[in-house]
Amino acid sequence: MSKYGKIRIKLAELIEKKGISKNKLSHKAEMERTQINNYCKNNITRLDTDVLARICTVLECQISDLLEFVPDEE
């Protein structure tokens, strides 16, 4: 982890909480299933605001429900 902390994507938790499948989310948000898997596994290096907006719209959530800042533990 860098000295600045990191952004954690909480998509996997949101999908479970909302009771929606990854396939349904990918269809409604017009995303590839592999892209959703990468977001669920926090394998994203650059966030796409359009993608985040689509996820928030489909899951009816706020950006703060999806992203979390984790400070560095020095």
PDB file of N, H, CA, C and O in Angstrom:
ATOM      1  N   MET A   1       0.853  -1.176   0.000  1.00  0.00           N
ATOM      2  CA  MET A   1       0.000   0.000   0.000  1.00  0.00           C
ATOM      3  C   MET A   1       0.897   1.236   0.000  1.00  0.00           C
ATOM      4  O   MET A   1       1.950   1.246   0.638  1.00  0.00           O
ATOM      5  N   SER A   2       0.486   2.252  -0.699  1.00  0.00           N
ATOM      6  H   SER A   2      -0.370   2.244  -1.217  1.00  0.00           H
ATOM      7  CA  SER A   2       1.276   3.480  -0.742  1.00  0.00           C
ATOM      8  C   SER A   2       1.104   4.282   0.541  1.00  0.00           C
ATOM      9  O   SER A   2       0.217   3.997   1.346  1.00  0.00           O
ATOM     10  N   LYS A   3       1.949   5.275   0.724  1.00  0.00           N
ATOM     11  H   LYS A   3       2.669   5.506   0.070  1.00  0.00           H
ATOM     12  CA  LYS A   3       1.857   6.093   1.934  1.00  0.00           C
ATOM     13  C   LYS A   3       0.623   6.999   1.940  1.00  0.00           C
ATOM     14  O   LYS A   3       0.331   7.660   2.936  1.00  0.00           O
ATOM     15  N   TYR A   4      -0.096   7.019   0.815  1.00  0.00           N
ATOM     16  H   TYR A   4       0.141   6.482   0.005  1.00  0.00           H
ATOM     17  CA  TYR A   4      -1.292   7.857   0.714  1.00  0.00           C
ATOM     18  C   TYR A   4      -2.581   7.099   0.986  1.00  0.00           C
ATOM     19  O   TYR A   4      -3.652   7.706   1.017  1.00  0.00           O
ATOM     20  N   GLY A   5      -2.506   5.809   1.179  1.00  0.00           N
ATOM     21  H   GLY A   5      -1.636   5.317   1.154  1.00  0.00           H
ATOM     22  CA  GLY A   5      -3.708   5.010   1.364  1.00  0.00           C
ATOM     23  C   GLY A   5      -4.212   4.515   0.018  1.00  0.00           C
ATOM     24  O   GLY A   5      -3.500   4.579  -0.984  1.00  0.00           O
ATOM     25  N   LYS A   6      -5.444   4.023   0.002  1.00  0.00           N
ATOM     26  H   LYS A   6      -6.022   3.971   0.817  1.00  0.00           H
ATOM     27  CA  LYS A   6      -6.005   3.523  -1.251  1.00  0.00           C
ATOM     28  C   LYS A   6      -7.524   3.666  -1.248  1.00  0.00           C
ATOM     29  O   LYS A   6      -8.141   3.920  -0.214  1.00  0.00           O
ATOM     30  N   ILE A   7      -8.097   3.499  -2.413  1.00  0.00           N
ATOM     31  H   ILE A   7      -7.595   3.293  -3.253  1.00  0.00           H
ATOM     32  CA  ILE A   7      -9.547   3.502  -2.577  1.00  0.00           C
ATOM     33  C   ILE A   7      -9.990   2.048  -2.712  1.00  0.00           C
ATOM     34  O   ILE A   7      -9.487   1.316  -3.564  1.00  0.00           O
ATOM     35  N   ARG A   8     -10.920   1.642  -1.877  1.00  0.00           N
ATOM     36  H   ARG A   8     -11.329   2.237  -1.185  1.00  0.00           H
ATOM     37  CA  ARG A   8     -11.459   0.281  -1.941  1.00  0.00           C
ATOM     38  C   ARG A   8     -12.837   0.324  -2.600  1.00  0.00           C
ATOM     39  O   ARG A   8     -13.686   1.141  -2.243  1.00  0.00           O
ATOM     40  N   ILE A   9     -13.041  -0.564  -3.560  1.00  0.00           N
ATOM     41  H   ILE A   9     -12.351  -1.227  -3.850  1.00  0.00           H
ATOM     42  CA  ILE A   9     -14.314  -0.662  -4.267  1.00  0.00           C
ATOM     43  C   ILE A   9     -15.142  -1.736  -3.564  1.00  0.00           C
ATOM     44  O   ILE A   9     -14.700  -2.877  -3.427  1.00  0.00           O
ATOM     45  N   LYS A  10     -16.328  -1.372  -3.127  1.00  0.00           N
ATOM     46  H   LYS A  10     -16.687  -0.445  -3.238  1.00  0.00           H
ATOM     47  CA  LYS A  10     -17.162  -2.273  -2.343  1.00  0.00           C
ATOM     48  C   LYS A  10     -18.280  -2.898  -3.188  1.00  0.00           C
ATOM     49  O   LYS A  10     -19.371  -3.157  -2.680  1.00  0.00           O
ATOM     50  N   LEU A  11     -18.011  -3.136  -4.460  1.00  0.00           N
ATOM     51  H   LEU A  11     -17.125  -2.925  -4.873  1.00  0.00           H
ATOM     52  CA  LEU A  11     -19.053  -3.646  -5.353  1.00  0.00           C
ATOM     53  C   LEU A  11     -19.526  -5.036  -4.953  1.00  0.00           C
ATOM     54  O   LEU A  11     -20.729  -5.298  -4.984  1.00  0.00           O
ATOM     55  N   ALA A  12     -18.632  -5.924  -4.582  1.00  0.00           N
ATOM     56  H   ALA A  12     -17.655  -5.711  -4.556  1.00  0.00           H
ATOM     57  CA  ALA A  12     -19.039  -7.282  -4.207  1.00  0.00           C
ATOM     58  C   ALA A  12     -20.036  -7.260  -3.045  1.00  0.00           C
ATOM     59  O   ALA A  12     -21.023  -7.995  -3.055  1.00  0.00           O
ATOM     60  N   GLU A  13     -19.774  -6.416  -2.048  1.00  0.00           N
ATOM     61  H   GLU A  13     -18.972  -5.819  -2.040  1.00  0.00           H
ATOM     62  CA  GLU A  13     -20.677  -6.307  -0.901  1.00  0.00           C
ATOM     63  C   GLU A  13     -22.022  -5.725  -1.312  1.00  0.00           C
ATOM     64  O   GLU A  13     -23.068  -6.166  -0.836  1.00  0.00           O
ATOM     65  N   LEU A  14     -21.993  -4.730  -2.201  1.00  0.00           N
ATOM     66  H   LEU A  14     -21.144  -4.371  -2.588  1.00  0.00           H
ATOM     67  CA  LEU A  14     -23.231  -4.111  -2.654  1.00  0.00           C
ATOM     68  C   LEU A  14     -24.098  -5.075  -3.464  1.00  0.00           C
ATOM     69  O   LEU A  14     -25.320  -5.102  -3.317  1.00  0.00           O
ATOM     70  N   ILE A  15     -23.451  -5.861  -4.317  1.00  0.00           N
ATOM     71  H   ILE A  15     -22.459  -5.839  -4.436  1.00  0.00           H
ATOM     72  CA  ILE A  15     -24.184  -6.846  -5.116  1.00  0.00           C
ATOM     73  C   ILE A  15     -24.903  -7.830  -4.193  1.00  0.00           C
ATOM     74  O   ILE A  15     -26.073  -8.151  -4.400  1.00  0.00           O
ATOM     75  N   GLU A  16     -24.192  -8.298  -3.180  1.00  0.00           N
ATOM     76  H   GLU A  16     -23.242  -8.037  -3.012  1.00  0.00           H
ATOM     77  CA  GLU A  16     -24.795  -9.232  -2.230  1.00  0.00           C
ATOM     78  C   GLU A  16     -25.927  -8.569  -1.452  1.00  0.00           C
ATOM     79  O   GLU A  16     -26.998  -9.153  -1.285  1.00  0.00           O
ATOM     80  N   LYS A  17     -25.687  -7.351  -0.978  1.00  0.00           N
ATOM     81  H   LYS A  17     -24.816  -6.877  -1.113  1.00  0.00           H
ATOM     82  CA  LYS A  17     -26.684  -6.624  -0.190  1.00  0.00           C
ATOM     83  C   LYS A  17     -27.952  -6.355  -0.999  1.00  0.00           C
ATOM     84  O   LYS A  17     -29.062  -6.464  -0.477  1.00  0.00           O
ATOM     85  N   LYS A  18     -27.785  -6.006  -2.270  1.00  0.00           N
ATOM     86  H   LYS A  18     -26.884  -5.918  -2.695  1.00  0.00           H
ATOM     87  CA  LYS A  18     -28.933  -5.683  -3.123  1.00  0.00           C
ATOM     88  C   LYS A  18     -29.601  -6.924  -3.709  1.00  0.00           C
ATOM     89  O   LYS A  18     -30.708  -6.839  -4.240  1.00  0.00           O
ATOM     90  N   GLY A  19     -28.937  -8.074  -3.615  1.00  0.00           N
ATOM     91  H   GLY A  19     -28.038  -8.142  -3.184  1.00  0.00           H
ATOM     92  CA  GLY A  19     -29.516  -9.309  -4.115  1.00  0.00           C
ATOM     93  C   GLY A  19     -29.624  -9.377  -5.627  1.00  0.00           C
ATOM     94  O   GLY A  19     -30.578  -9.941  -6.162  1.00  0.00           O
ATOM     95  N   ILE A  20     -28.644  -8.802  -6.318  1.00  0.00           N
ATOM     96  H   ILE A  20     -27.869  -8.344  -5.883  1.00  0.00           H
ATOM     97  CA  ILE A  20     -28.642  -8.807  -7.778  1.00  0.00           C
ATOM     98  C   ILE A  20     -27.466  -9.670  -8.250  1.00  0.00           C
ATOM     99  O   ILE A  20     -26.408  -9.684  -7.621  1.00  0.00           O
ATOM    100  N   SER A  21     -27.656 -10.374  -9.337  1.00  0.00           N
ATOM    101  H   SER A  21     -28.516 -10.363  -9.848  1.00  0.00           H
ATOM    102  CA  SER A  21     -26.565 -11.200  -9.864  1.00  0.00           C
ATOM    103  C   SER A  21     -25.606 -10.336 -10.681  1.00  0.00           C
ATOM    104  O   SER A  21     -25.966  -9.259 -11.157  1.00  0.00           O
ATOM    105  N   LYS A  22     -24.389 -10.829 -10.831  1.00  0.00           N
ATOM    106  H   LYS A  22     -24.097 -11.703 -10.444  1.00  0.00           H
ATOM    107  CA  LYS A  22     -23.408 -10.115 -11.663  1.00  0.00           C
ATOM    108  C   LYS A  22     -23.887 -10.054 -13.112  1.00  0.00           C
ATOM    109  O   LYS A  22     -23.662  -9.061 -13.805  1.00  0.00           O
ATOM    110  N   ASN A  23     -24.548 -11.116 -13.566  1.00  0.00           N
ATOM    111  H   ASN A  23     -24.731 -11.923 -13.003  1.00  0.00           H
ATOM    112  CA  ASN A  23     -25.069 -11.126 -14.938  1.00  0.00           C
ATOM    113  C   ASN A  23     -26.131 -10.050 -15.140  1.00  0.00           C
ATOM    114  O   ASN A  23     -26.125  -9.349 -16.152  1.00  0.00           O
ATOM    115  N   LYS A  24     -27.036  -9.922 -14.182  1.00  0.00           N
ATOM    116  H   LYS A  24     -27.041 -10.491 -13.360  1.00  0.00           H
ATOM    117  CA  LYS A  24     -28.092  -8.907 -14.286  1.00  0.00           C
ATOM    118  C   LYS A  24     -27.491  -7.504 -14.218  1.00  0.00           C
ATOM    119  O   LYS A  24     -27.900  -6.614 -14.963  1.00  0.00           O
ATOM    120  N   LEU A  25     -26.523  -7.309 -13.326  1.00  0.00           N
ATOM    121  H   LEU A  25     -26.190  -8.033 -12.721  1.00  0.00           H
ATOM    122  CA  LEU A  25     -25.856  -6.016 -13.226  1.00  0.00           C
ATOM    123  C   LEU A  25     -25.133  -5.684 -14.525  1.00  0.00           C
ATOM    124  O   LEU A  25     -25.210  -4.554 -15.006  1.00  0.00           O
ATOM    125  N   SER A  26     -24.437  -6.653 -15.092  1.00  0.00           N
ATOM    126  H   SER A  26     -24.374  -7.572 -14.701  1.00  0.00           H
ATOM    127  CA  SER A  26     -23.699  -6.398 -16.333  1.00  0.00           C
ATOM    128  C   SER A  26     -24.651  -6.020 -17.458  1.00  0.00           C
ATOM    129  O   SER A  26     -24.340  -5.148 -18.270  1.00  0.00           O
ATOM    130  N   HIS A  27     -25.808  -6.671 -17.509  1.00  0.00           N
ATOM    131  H   HIS A  27     -26.060  -7.379 -16.850  1.00  0.00           H
ATOM    132  CA  HIS A  27     -26.792  -6.352 -18.545  1.00  0.00           C
ATOM    133  C   HIS A  27     -27.379  -4.952 -18.339  1.00  0.00           C
ATOM    134  O   HIS A  27     -27.416  -4.150 -19.273  1.00  0.00           O
ATOM    135  N   LYS A  28     -27.837  -4.660 -17.118  1.00  0.00           N
ATOM    136  H   LYS A  28     -27.807  -5.311 -16.360  1.00  0.00           H
ATOM    137  CA  LYS A  28     -28.485  -3.375 -16.842  1.00  0.00           C
ATOM    138  C   LYS A  28     -27.510  -2.199 -16.912  1.00  0.00           C
ATOM    139  O   LYS A  28     -27.887  -1.105 -17.334  1.00  0.00           O
ATOM    140  N   ALA A  29     -26.255  -2.420 -16.498  1.00  0.00           N
ATOM    141  H   ALA A  29     -25.949  -3.308 -16.155  1.00  0.00           H
ATOM    142  CA  ALA A  29     -25.261  -1.340 -16.496  1.00  0.00           C
ATOM    143  C   ALA A  29     -24.473  -1.285 -17.805  1.00  0.00           C
ATOM    144  O   ALA A  29     -23.593  -0.440 -17.970  1.00  0.00           O
ATOM    145  N   GLU A  30     -24.792  -2.188 -18.735  1.00  0.00           N
ATOM    146  H   GLU A  30     -25.507  -2.875 -18.602  1.00  0.00           H
ATOM    147  CA  GLU A  30     -24.118  -2.240 -20.037  1.00  0.00           C
ATOM    148  C   GLU A  30     -22.604  -2.370 -19.865  1.00  0.00           C
ATOM    149  O   GLU A  30     -21.821  -1.589 -20.406  1.00  0.00           O
ATOM    150  N   MET A  31     -22.227  -3.388 -19.091  1.00  0.00           N
ATOM    151  H   MET A  31     -22.863  -4.022 -18.652  1.00  0.00           H
ATOM    152  CA  MET A  31     -20.825  -3.666 -18.807  1.00  0.00           C
ATOM    153  C   MET A  31     -20.538  -5.125 -19.121  1.00  0.00           C
ATOM    154  O   MET A  31     -21.445  -5.957 -19.137  1.00  0.00           O
ATOM    155  N   GLU A  32     -19.277  -5.427 -19.367  1.00  0.00           N
ATOM    156  H   GLU A  32     -18.540  -4.751 -19.354  1.00  0.00           H
ATOM    157  CA  GLU A  32     -18.854  -6.811 -19.535  1.00  0.00           C
ATOM    158  C   GLU A  32     -18.774  -7.471 -18.162  1.00  0.00           C
ATOM    159  O   GLU A  32     -18.453  -6.817 -17.169  1.00  0.00           O
ATOM    160  N   ARG A  33     -19.063  -8.751 -18.110  1.00  0.00           N
ATOM    161  H   ARG A  33     -19.323  -9.282 -18.916  1.00  0.00           H
ATOM    162  CA  ARG A  33     -18.997  -9.497 -16.848  1.00  0.00           C
ATOM    163  C   ARG A  33     -17.576  -9.463 -16.278  1.00  0.00           C
ATOM    164  O   ARG A  33     -17.400  -9.365 -15.064  1.00  0.00           O
ATOM    165  N   THR A  34     -16.571  -9.542 -17.142  1.00  0.00           N
ATOM    166  H   THR A  34     -16.714  -9.622 -18.128  1.00  0.00           H
ATOM    167  CA  THR A  34     -15.179  -9.495 -16.664  1.00  0.00           C
ATOM    168  C   THR A  34     -14.867  -8.149 -16.013  1.00  0.00           C
ATOM    169  O   THR A  34     -14.104  -8.081 -15.049  1.00  0.00           O
ATOM    170  N   GLN A  35     -15.455  -7.087 -16.541  1.00  0.00           N
ATOM    171  H   GLN A  35     -16.074  -7.142 -17.324  1.00  0.00           H
ATOM    172  CA  GLN A  35     -15.256  -5.759 -15.958  1.00  0.00           C
ATOM    173  C   GLN A  35     -15.857  -5.709 -14.546  1.00  0.00           C
ATOM    174  O   GLN A  35     -15.249  -5.161 -13.627  1.00  0.00           O
ATOM    175  N   ILE A  36     -17.026  -6.270 -14.388  1.00  0.00           N
ATOM    176  H   ILE A  36     -17.520  -6.715 -15.134  1.00  0.00           H
ATOM    177  CA  ILE A  36     -17.656  -6.316 -13.063  1.00  0.00           C
ATOM    178  C   ILE A  36     -16.807  -7.146 -12.105  1.00  0.00           C
ATOM    179  O   ILE A  36     -16.617  -6.758 -10.953  1.00  0.00           O
ATOM    180  N   ASN A  37     -16.298  -8.281 -12.572  1.00  0.00           N
ATOM    181  H   ASN A  37     -16.453  -8.596 -13.508  1.00  0.00           H
ATOM    182  CA  ASN A  37     -15.434  -9.109 -11.730  1.00  0.00           C
ATOM    183  C   ASN A  37     -14.198  -8.338 -11.280  1.00  0.00           C
ATOM    184  O   ASN A  37     -13.775  -8.460 -10.131  1.00  0.00           O
ATOM    185  N   ASN A  38     -13.616  -7.544 -12.183  1.00  0.00           N
ATOM    186  H   ASN A  38     -13.960  -7.445 -13.117  1.00  0.00           H
ATOM    187  CA  ASN A  38     -12.444  -6.744 -11.820  1.00  0.00           C
ATOM    188  C   ASN A  38     -12.795  -5.694 -10.769  1.00  0.00           C
ATOM    189  O   ASN A  38     -12.005  -5.451  -9.856  1.00  0.00           O
ATOM    190  N   TYR A  39     -13.954  -5.075 -10.882  1.00  0.00           N
ATOM    191  H   TYR A  39     -14.595  -5.272 -11.624  1.00  0.00           H
ATOM    192  CA  TYR A  39     -14.390  -4.115  -9.871  1.00  0.00           C
ATOM    193  C   TYR A  39     -14.625  -4.828  -8.534  1.00  0.00           C
ATOM    194  O   TYR A  39     -14.276  -4.297  -7.480  1.00  0.00           O
ATOM    195  N   CYS A  40     -15.211  -6.019  -8.577  1.00  0.00           N
ATOM    196  H   CYS A  40     -15.495  -6.449  -9.434  1.00  0.00           H
ATOM    197  CA  CYS A  40     -15.471  -6.777  -7.345  1.00  0.00           C
ATOM    198  C   CYS A  40     -14.178  -7.179  -6.655  1.00  0.00           C
ATOM    199  O   CYS A  40     -14.125  -7.230  -5.426  1.00  0.00           O
ATOM    200  N   LYS A  41     -13.140  -7.465  -7.419  1.00  0.00           N
ATOM    201  H   LYS A  41     -13.183  -7.424  -8.418  1.00  0.00           H
ATOM    202  CA  LYS A  41     -11.859  -7.904  -6.871  1.00  0.00           C
ATOM    203  C   LYS A  41     -10.892  -6.742  -6.624  1.00  0.00           C
ATOM    204  O   LYS A  41      -9.742  -6.967  -6.246  1.00  0.00           O
ATOM    205  N   ASN A  42     -11.348  -5.505  -6.835  1.00  0.00           N
ATOM    206  H   ASN A  42     -12.282  -5.323  -7.142  1.00  0.00           H
ATOM    207  CA  ASN A  42     -10.500  -4.317  -6.684  1.00  0.00           C
ATOM    208  C   ASN A  42      -9.283  -4.379  -7.596  1.00  0.00           C
ATOM    209  O   ASN A  42      -8.196  -3.947  -7.213  1.00  0.00           O
ATOM    210  N   ASN A  43      -9.460  -4.916  -8.807  1.00  0.00           N
ATOM    211  H   ASN A  43     -10.343  -5.267  -9.118  1.00  0.00           H
ATOM    212  CA  ASN A  43      -8.390  -4.992  -9.797  1.00  0.00           C
ATOM    213  C   ASN A  43      -8.487  -3.849 -10.798  1.00  0.00           C
ATOM    214  O   ASN A  43      -8.196  -4.034 -11.980  1.00  0.00           O
ATOM    215  N   ILE A  44      -8.882  -2.700 -10.347  1.00  0.00           N
ATOM    216  H   ILE A  44      -9.119  -2.550  -9.387  1.00  0.00           H
ATOM    217  CA  ILE A  44      -9.034  -1.523 -11.204  1.00  0.00           C
ATOM    218  C   ILE A  44      -7.968  -0.509 -10.813  1.00  0.00           C
ATOM    219  O   ILE A  44      -7.811  -0.188  -9.635  1.00  0.00           O
ATOM    220  N   THR A  45      -7.240  -0.007 -11.800  1.00  0.00           N
ATOM    221  H   THR A  45      -7.368  -0.267 -12.757  1.00  0.00           H
ATOM    222  CA  THR A  45      -6.227   1.003 -11.500  1.00  0.00           C
ATOM    223  C   THR A  45      -6.732   2.408 -11.788  1.00  0.00           C
ATOM    224  O   THR A  45      -6.286   3.370 -11.162  1.00  0.00           O
ATOM    225  N   ARG A  46      -7.660   2.533 -12.734  1.00  0.00           N
ATOM    226  H   ARG A  46      -8.022   1.751 -13.242  1.00  0.00           H
ATOM    227  CA  ARG A  46      -8.231   3.848 -13.053  1.00  0.00           C
ATOM    228  C   ARG A  46      -9.742   3.734 -13.062  1.00  0.00           C
ATOM    229  O   ARG A  46     -10.319   2.928 -13.792  1.00  0.00           O
ATOM    230  N   LEU A  47     -10.374   4.559 -12.233  1.00  0.00           N
ATOM    231  H   LEU A  47      -9.906   5.213 -11.640  1.00  0.00           H
ATOM    232  CA  LEU A  47     -11.831   4.535 -12.150  1.00  0.00           C
ATOM    233  C   LEU A  47     -12.443   5.341 -13.294  1.00  0.00           C
ATOM    234  O   LEU A  47     -11.976   6.434 -13.614  1.00  0.00           O
ATOM    235  N   ASP A  48     -13.477   4.797 -13.896  1.00  0.00           N
ATOM    236  H   ASP A  48     -13.857   3.909 -13.635  1.00  0.00           H
ATOM    237  CA  ASP A  48     -14.214   5.446 -14.974  1.00  0.00           C
ATOM    238  C   ASP A  48     -15.499   6.008 -14.378  1.00  0.00           C
ATOM    239  O   ASP A  48     -16.350   5.251 -13.910  1.00  0.00           O
ATOM    240  N   THR A  49     -15.646   7.331 -14.391  1.00  0.00           N
ATOM    241  H   THR A  49     -14.956   7.946 -14.771  1.00  0.00           H
ATOM    242  CA  THR A  49     -16.810   7.953 -13.762  1.00  0.00           C
ATOM    243  C   THR A  49     -18.122   7.543 -14.429  1.00  0.00           C
ATOM    244  O   THR A  49     -19.152   7.465 -13.760  1.00  0.00           O
ATOM    245  N   ASP A  50     -18.101   7.283 -15.728  1.00  0.00           N
ATOM    246  H   ASP A  50     -17.264   7.347 -16.272  1.00  0.00           H
ATOM    247  CA  ASP A  50     -19.305   6.830 -16.424  1.00  0.00           C
ATOM    248  C   ASP A  50     -19.720   5.453 -15.912  1.00  0.00           C
ATOM    249  O   ASP A  50     -20.903   5.205 -15.677  1.00  0.00           O
ATOM    250  N   VAL A  51     -18.756   4.565 -15.741  1.00  0.00           N
ATOM    251  H   VAL A  51     -17.796   4.766 -15.931  1.00  0.00           H
ATOM    252  CA  VAL A  51     -19.039   3.226 -15.219  1.00  0.00           C
ATOM    253  C   VAL A  51     -19.565   3.326 -13.790  1.00  0.00           C
ATOM    254  O   VAL A  51     -20.530   2.646 -13.441  1.00  0.00           O
ATOM    255  N   LEU A  52     -18.950   4.156 -12.969  1.00  0.00           N
ATOM    256  H   LEU A  52     -18.166   4.708 -13.253  1.00  0.00           H
ATOM    257  CA  LEU A  52     -19.403   4.320 -11.589  1.00  0.00           C
ATOM    258  C   LEU A  52     -20.832   4.852 -11.547  1.00  0.00           C
ATOM    259  O   LEU A  52     -21.629   4.414 -10.717  1.00  0.00           O
ATOM    260  N   ALA A  53     -21.161   5.780 -12.422  1.00  0.00           N
ATOM    261  H   ALA A  53     -20.514   6.136 -13.096  1.00  0.00           H
ATOM    262  CA  ALA A  53     -22.517   6.326 -12.477  1.00  0.00           C
ATOM    263  C   ALA A  53     -23.524   5.248 -12.874  1.00  0.00           C
ATOM    264  O   ALA A  53     -24.619   5.186 -12.315  1.00  0.00           O
ATOM    265  N   ARG A  54     -23.159   4.399 -13.836  1.00  0.00           N
ATOM    266  H   ARG A  54     -22.269   4.450 -14.291  1.00  0.00           H
ATOM    267  CA  ARG A  54     -24.064   3.324 -14.248  1.00  0.00           C
ATOM    268  C   ARG A  54     -24.282   2.332 -13.116  1.00  0.00           C
ATOM    269  O   ARG A  54     -25.407   1.888 -12.885  1.00  0.00           O
ATOM    270  N   ILE A  55     -23.208   1.980 -12.406  1.00  0.00           N
ATOM    271  H   ILE A  55     -22.294   2.340 -12.593  1.00  0.00           H
ATOM    272  CA  ILE A  55     -23.340   1.049 -11.279  1.00  0.00           C
ATOM    273  C   ILE A  55     -24.237   1.643 -10.204  1.00  0.00           C
ATOM    274  O   ILE A  55     -25.132   0.966  -9.698  1.00  0.00           O
ATOM    275  N   CYS A  56     -24.004   2.898  -9.851  1.00  0.00           N
ATOM    276  H   CYS A  56     -23.277   3.448 -10.262  1.00  0.00           H
ATOM    277  CA  CYS A  56     -24.816   3.556  -8.820  1.00  0.00           C
ATOM    278  C   CYS A  56     -26.285   3.649  -9.240  1.00  0.00           C
ATOM    279  O   CYS A  56     -27.175   3.489  -8.406  1.00  0.00           O
ATOM    280  N   THR A  57     -26.542   3.903 -10.513  1.00  0.00           N
ATOM    281  H   THR A  57     -25.818   4.033 -11.191  1.00  0.00           H
ATOM    282  CA  THR A  57     -27.917   3.989 -11.006  1.00  0.00           C
ATOM    283  C   THR A  57     -28.613   2.640 -10.891  1.00  0.00           C
ATOM    284  O   THR A  57     -29.728   2.553 -10.378  1.00  0.00           O
ATOM    285  N   VAL A  58     -27.958   1.596 -11.365  1.00  0.00           N
ATOM    286  H   VAL A  58     -27.051   1.667 -11.781  1.00  0.00           H
ATOM    287  CA  VAL A  58     -28.562   0.261 -11.344  1.00  0.00           C
ATOM    288  C   VAL A  58     -28.762  -0.232  -9.909  1.00  0.00           C
ATOM    289  O   VAL A  58     -29.800  -0.813  -9.594  1.00  0.00           O
ATOM    290  N   LEU A  59     -27.787  -0.008  -9.051  1.00  0.00           N
ATOM    291  H   LEU A  59     -26.943   0.463  -9.307  1.00  0.00           H
ATOM    292  CA  LEU A  59     -27.876  -0.493  -7.670  1.00  0.00           C
ATOM    293  C   LEU A  59     -28.603   0.487  -6.742  1.00  0.00           C
ATOM    294  O   LEU A  59     -28.785   0.211  -5.556  1.00  0.00           O
ATOM    295  N   GLU A  60     -29.013   1.629  -7.294  1.00  0.00           N
ATOM    296  H   GLU A  60     -28.865   1.853  -8.257  1.00  0.00           H
ATOM    297  CA  GLU A  60     -29.709   2.666  -6.521  1.00  0.00           C
ATOM    298  C   GLU A  60     -28.946   2.991  -5.241  1.00  0.00           C
ATOM    299  O   GLU A  60     -29.476   2.893  -4.134  1.00  0.00           O
ATOM    300  N   CYS A  61     -27.680   3.383  -5.428  1.00  0.00           N
ATOM    301  H   CYS A  61     -27.249   3.463  -6.327  1.00  0.00           H
ATOM    302  CA  CYS A  61     -26.828   3.705  -4.285  1.00  0.00           C
ATOM    303  C   CYS A  61     -26.070   5.008  -4.556  1.00  0.00           C
ATOM    304  O   CYS A  61     -26.113   5.557  -5.656  1.00  0.00           O
ATOM    305  N   GLN A  62     -25.390   5.471  -3.544  1.00  0.00           N
ATOM    306  H   GLN A  62     -25.355   5.025  -2.649  1.00  0.00           H
ATOM    307  CA  GLN A  62     -24.547   6.650  -3.646  1.00  0.00           C
ATOM    308  C   GLN A  62     -23.109   6.211  -3.888  1.00  0.00           C
ATOM    309  O   GLN A  62     -22.750   5.067  -3.609  1.00  0.00           O
ATOM    310  N   ILE A  63     -22.288   7.117  -4.407  1.00  0.00           N
ATOM    311  H   ILE A  63     -22.580   8.046  -4.634  1.00  0.00           H
ATOM    312  CA  ILE A  63     -20.881   6.793  -4.662  1.00  0.00           C
ATOM    313  C   ILE A  63     -20.172   6.396  -3.360  1.00  0.00           C
ATOM    314  O   ILE A  63     -19.259   5.570  -3.375  1.00  0.00           O
ATOM    315  N   SER A  64     -20.587   6.977  -2.254  1.00  0.00           N
ATOM    316  H   SER A  64     -21.328   7.648  -2.242  1.00  0.00           H
ATOM    317  CA  SER A  64     -19.974   6.632  -0.960  1.00  0.00           C
ATOM    318  C   SER A  64     -20.321   5.209  -0.524  1.00  0.00           C
ATOM    319  O   SER A  64     -19.622   4.635   0.310  1.00  0.00           O
ATOM    320  N   ASP A  65     -21.385   4.636  -1.074  1.00  0.00           N
ATOM    321  H   ASP A  65     -21.953   5.103  -1.751  1.00  0.00           H
ATOM    322  CA  ASP A  65     -21.715   3.235  -0.804  1.00  0.00           C
ATOM    323  C   ASP A  65     -20.792   2.306  -1.583  1.00  0.00           C
ATOM    324  O   ASP A  65     -20.568   1.164  -1.183  1.00  0.00           O
ATOM    325  N   LEU A  66     -20.263   2.799  -2.687  1.00  0.00           N
ATOM    326  H   LEU A  66     -20.445   3.728  -3.012  1.00  0.00           H
ATOM    327  CA  LEU A  66     -19.459   2.000  -3.608  1.00  0.00           C
ATOM    328  C   LEU A  66     -17.956   2.116  -3.362  1.00  0.00           C
ATOM    329  O   LEU A  66     -17.219   1.146  -3.542  1.00  0.00           O
ATOM    330  N   LEU A  67     -17.503   3.304  -2.951  1.00  0.00           N
ATOM    331  H   LEU A  67     -18.103   4.091  -2.805  1.00  0.00           H
ATOM    332  CA  LEU A  67     -16.074   3.562  -2.777  1.00  0.00           C
ATOM    333  C   LEU A  67     -15.765   3.925  -1.329  1.00  0.00           C
ATOM    334  O   LEU A  67     -16.552   4.595  -0.659  1.00  0.00           O
ATOM    335  N   GLU A  68     -14.607   3.472  -0.861  1.00  0.00           N
ATOM    336  H   GLU A  68     -13.968   2.928  -1.405  1.00  0.00           H
ATOM    337  CA  GLU A  68     -14.177   3.783   0.498  1.00  0.00           C
ATOM    338  C   GLU A  68     -12.695   4.133   0.481  1.00  0.00           C
ATOM    339  O   GLU A  68     -11.894   3.429  -0.135  1.00  0.00           O
ATOM    340  N   PHE A  69     -12.331   5.212   1.152  1.00  0.00           N
ATOM    341  H   PHE A  69     -12.982   5.783   1.652  1.00  0.00           H
ATOM    342  CA  PHE A  69     -10.931   5.579   1.302  1.00  0.00           C
ATOM    343  C   PHE A  69     -10.357   4.852   2.512  1.00  0.00           C
ATOM    344  O   PHE A  69     -10.895   4.939   3.616  1.00  0.00           O
ATOM    345  N   VAL A  70      -9.252   4.129   2.290  1.00  0.00           N
ATOM    346  H   VAL A  70      -8.816   4.058   1.393  1.00  0.00           H
ATOM    347  CA  VAL A  70      -8.579   3.409   3.376  1.00  0.00           C
ATOM    348  C   VAL A  70      -7.221   4.081   3.570  1.00  0.00           C
ATOM    349  O   VAL A  70      -6.328   3.926   2.737  1.00  0.00           O
ATOM    350  N   PRO A  71      -7.060   4.833   4.675  1.00  0.00           N
ATOM    351  CA  PRO A  71      -5.780   5.528   4.895  1.00  0.00           C
ATOM    352  C   PRO A  71      -4.630   4.563   5.142  1.00  0.00           C
ATOM    353  O   PRO A  71      -4.830   3.424   5.566  1.00  0.00           O
ATOM    354  N   ASP A  72      -3.433   5.040   4.870  1.00  0.00           N
ATOM    355  H   ASP A  72      -3.271   5.965   4.526  1.00  0.00           H
ATOM    356  CA  ASP A  72      -2.216   4.268   5.136  1.00  0.00           C
ATOM    357  C   ASP A  72      -2.054   4.113   6.642  1.00  0.00           C
ATOM    358  O   ASP A  72      -2.351   5.032   7.405  1.00  0.00           O
ATOM    359  N   GLU A  73      -1.585   2.954   7.059  1.00  0.00           N
ATOM    360  H   GLU A  73      -1.343   2.207   6.439  1.00  0.00           H
ATOM    361  CA  GLU A  73      -1.398   2.679   8.498  1.00  0.00           C
ATOM    362  C   GLU A  73       0.062   2.805   8.858  1.00  0.00           C
ATOM    363  O   GLU A  73       0.752   1.798   9.013  1.00  0.00           O
ATOM    364  N   GLU A  74       0.545   4.026   8.995  1.00  0.00           N
ATOM    365  H   GLU A  74      -0.016   4.845   8.870  1.00  0.00           H
ATOM    366  CA  GLU A  74       1.954   4.233   9.365  1.00  0.00           C
ATOM    367  C   GLU A  74       2.108   4.291  10.856  1.00  0.00           C
ATOM    368  O   GLU A  74       3.220   4.459  11.356  1.00  0.00           O
TER     369      GLU A  74
END
